[in-house]
Amino acid sequence: MLRAIVTTLFFAVTFCGFGHRATAQSHNKGRVLVVLSSAHKLTLRDGRHYSTGFYLNEFAVPVQALIKAGYEPVFADPQGNAVTWDAHSASARYFAGSEKALQNTIQFVEGLDSLKRPRTLASVRAEGVGTYVGIVVPGGHAPLEDLMTDPDLGEILRAFHNAGKTTGLICHGPVALASSLPDTKGFHAALVAGNINDIRRLAAGWPYTGYHMTVFSTPEEQFAETHQLNGHVLFYPATALADAGATVEEARIWTPNVVIDRELITAQQPFSDNEFSVALVKALDNQTKNHGVSLLR
C-alpha cells in the first residue's frame, strides 16, 4: 500500500510541476466547469465549526492536468465568492514530502486570476451547459456544507448527466451528486436526523441511482474526525451516497481508488489525485473525439 501511495504522490508532483508554464498553453478543446464550495466552515455535530475550503492537491492537480491537455477551466461556486484551500491540505505530505512541490502548487493556484472571481452557479445554470464538455468537483469538507443541497448545482448536474458529459468528483466532492435529488434539502435533513424511512423515500428519482462510485470512506472520515476536525461530521459521505442509491466502492484506507461508471468518474481521497486526473483527461479526450466536440474560443 505504501508503495502505491508513494507512486501516486510522485506523479502528483509531476503534475504540479506544470505550474504557470501550463497556463500559457492555448485552450482549444473546450471548457470544463470546476465547481467549488462557497463555504469557509463545516458545521460539526456538536454545533462547533471547522475552518475548511477546497483541498489543495485535489483542486490543483486536476486543473493543471486539464490545462496541459488543452482544456479551459471555468470556476464557479454558489455565491460567486473567492474561496481558498483548507489549511490542512497545504502540507508536503500530499506532494511526496516535497516542500518545493507544495510551494509551486500554491504559486500556481494564487496565479489563477479567474479563481479570485468565480462565476455563480446560478449564472451557469441560466447560461446552460452546452458550451462545457465536462464538470469537476474537488474535495475538502466544504461540499458537505453547501454543494450537496445547492439547487443550481443540482440542475447543472442533471443537465450533464442527461447529455452524458464527463462528470468528475474527488474525495468529498461526490456528495455534491446529492444536489440532483428532487428534494435534496429534505434528504439532507433526514440524513442529519438519521430518519431511515424519510431517507429512502426522498432518495427516489435520483439520476445516479445504481451508479458505482466512491467517496471519502467512513474509516478515513473517522480518522479525520479524530486527527483533523476534532469533532464529528453530521453524517458520513459514504453512507449518504449509499442511502441515496449508489453502489459505493471503498478501497483500503488512504489507498488510491478511482471508480468509473458511464460518464461518472469518482475518486476516494487526496492520494487518488493523479489517477483521477489521468482518468478525467482520458474521458474528456474520448468524449470530444467521439462526438466531434470542438469549442474553440
N, C-alpha and C positions, 0 to 999 in steps of 0.2 A: 504494500500500500504506500509506504514511504517513497519508494522509487517512482511510483505513478504520480504522486503529488509533486515530487521534485521535477519530474519531466514536464508536468503541466506548467509549473511555475517558470521553468526555463523558457518555454515557448511564450508564456505571458510576457516575460522580459523582452523577448524578441519583438513582440507586437508593440510594446511600449517604446521600443527604440525608433519606431516610425516618427514619433514626435511631430514637430512642425513641418518636417520635410514632407510628411504625408498630406498635410493640409494644402500644400502647394499644387497638388495634382488637380487636374480638371475633373469635374463631375459630369459624367456623360451616360450613366446607366439608370438614373432615376433617383427620386427622393425616398428616403426611409424616415419614417416618423419615429423619433425617440421620445418616449413618454416618461416623465419624471413625476414624483410626488411633490406637491407644494408644501408638505408638512415638514416642520423642523423638530417636532417632538412626537414620540409614541406614547400613548396612554397605556399604563400598566394596570393590572387587575386591582391593585390597592389604591388606584387613583393618582399615584405619582406618575411622573413623566420621565422619559429617557430622551435625551437630545440625539437626534438622528438626521439622516439625509440619505443620499444615494451612496452605494458602496463604490469606492474609487475605481478599483480594477474592474468591477462588473460593468461600469459605465465606460471607462476609457479604453479597455482592450477591444470590445466590440466596435466602438465608434472609430478607433484607429483602423481596425480591420476593414470597416465599411469604406472609409476614405481611401485607403490604399487600393481597394478593389474598384474604386471609381463611382461609389455611391455618395449622395449628398445627405448627411444627417440634418433633420429639421427637429428642433427641440420644442417640446410643449409640456405644459403641466396644467392642472385645474385652474389656478389663479393667474397664470402668466407671470408669476413672481420668480425672482432669481433664487436658486437654491444651491446648496453646496454638499460636500460629501460628509458622511459620518466620520467623526474624528477617529474612531477605532479602525477605520479602513485605511487610514494614512499610515500604514505600517509596512516595513520592508518584508515582513513575513509573507505578504501576498505577492511579492516580486522576487522570489527565490533568495530572500535575505539581502537583496541589493538596495542599499540606500540611494545609490545613483539612479537606479531604475525608478524608484519611488519618486525622487525629485524630478526626473524627466517627465513622469506622468503628471505630476502636479503642475509643472510648467505647461504641458500640453493642454490640460483642462482649463487652466487660467487663461490661456491664449485663445479659447473659443469664445469670440465676442458674442455670437448669437446665443450662447448658453446664458449670457447675462440678461438677455431679453427674450425669453421663450414665448412662444405663442400660447394662447389659452386653448384648452381642449374644445371649448365651445366654438371658437373660430374655426378650428379644424373640422369639427362636425358640420358647421354651416357650409364650409367650402366643399366638403365631400372628400373621399379618399381616392378619387380617380387618378390623381397625379402622384400617388405614392405607390411604390412597389412592395413595401413591407413596413412592419412596425416592430419596435424593440422596446422592452420594458426592463431596465436594470433593477437590481435589488437594493438591499438595505432594508431596514424595518419600516421605513416611511410608507411604502404602499399599503401596509396594514391600516394606516390611519385614514387615508382618503381615497386611494385609487380603486379599491375593491368596491366602493359604494358610489363612485362617480358616474352619473347618468350619461354624460357626454362621452366618456371613455367607453361605456357600455355600448352605445350606438356605433362608435368608431370600430370597436372590436367585432361587432356583429357584421358590419359592412366588410371588413377584411375577411371574416370567416365566410360570408356568402360569396365573396369574389375568389376565395381560395388563395389569398395572398399571404406570403410568408409572414408568420407571427412568432416572434422570438421573445422569451421571457426567462430571466435567470434569478435564482435564489428566492427571495421573497416576491419577485416580480410576478410569478404565476398567479398569486392571489388576486391580481387585477382582473383575471378572467371572470371572477365572480361578478364584476360590474355588468356583465352581459345577461345576468339573470333578470327575469321580468320584475321582481321586487327585491332588488339587491339590498336595500336598507333593511327590509324586514328579515331577509336571510341573515344579515349581519347581526341584527338584534337577537335572533333566535340562537345563533352561534354563541354569543356572549352569555345568554341565559341558559344555554345547554338544553334547550327545548327540542328534543329529537323529532317529535311529531311535526312541529312547525318547520324545522329544518328540511325534512323530507318533502313536506307539502310545498314549500317555497322553492325547492330545487327543480320543480317541474318546469320544462321549457328552456333549460339551459342549452345553448348551442354546442357546448363541448361535452355533453353527456356521452359517456363511453370512450372518450379520448384517453389514450395513455399519455401520462405526463409525469413530471417530477417537480419538486419544490424543496425548499429548506426542510430537512427531515425533522421529525419530532425529537430524536436524540440530539441532533445538532441544536435545536431550539432550546432544549433543556440545558444543554451546556452553556449556551449564550445567556440564558436566564441567570445562571449562577456566576458566570465569569465576566459578563459584559453588561447586562441590563440591571442586575441587582434587583430583580423583581420578576413577576410572571406576566406573560402576554395574556391577552383576553381569551385567546384560543390558539390552537396550533394550526399553522397553514396546511399541513398535510391532511389533517383531519377535516378541515373546511372543504378542501377540494374533493376529497373522497366522499364527503357527505353531499356535495353538490352533484356527484355522479361521475367523477373521473376515476380512472384506474391509475392510482399513484404508485410509481415505481421508485423505491428508495434504495440507493447503494449504501455500502458501509460508510460510516461517519467520516467526513472530510475526504472521501474518495471522489474523483471527478466522475460525473454522471450526466449524460445528455440523452434525452428521450425525444424521438422524432415520430410524430403521428400525423400524417397528411400535411397540412400547411403549418402545423404547430411544432415549434422547437422549444423545449424547456430544459433548463439546467439546474442542478441541485443546490450549489453553493459557490462561494468565490473561487474555489480551486477547480471549478469547471469552466473558467472563463475562456481559455484557449480553445478547447474542444467546441464550446458553444459558438465562438466567433467563426471557427472554420466551418461548422455546420450551417451557420447563418448565411455566410457569403456563398457557400455552395448552393444552398436552396435558392437564394436570390438569383444567382447566375443561371441556374437551371430554369427558373421561372421566366426570367427575361428572355432567355434563348428560346424556350418552348413556345412562348406566347408572343414573341416579337415585340416585347415592350421596350420602347426607347423614348425616354422622357428627357430630351435634350433641353437645356435651359440656356 
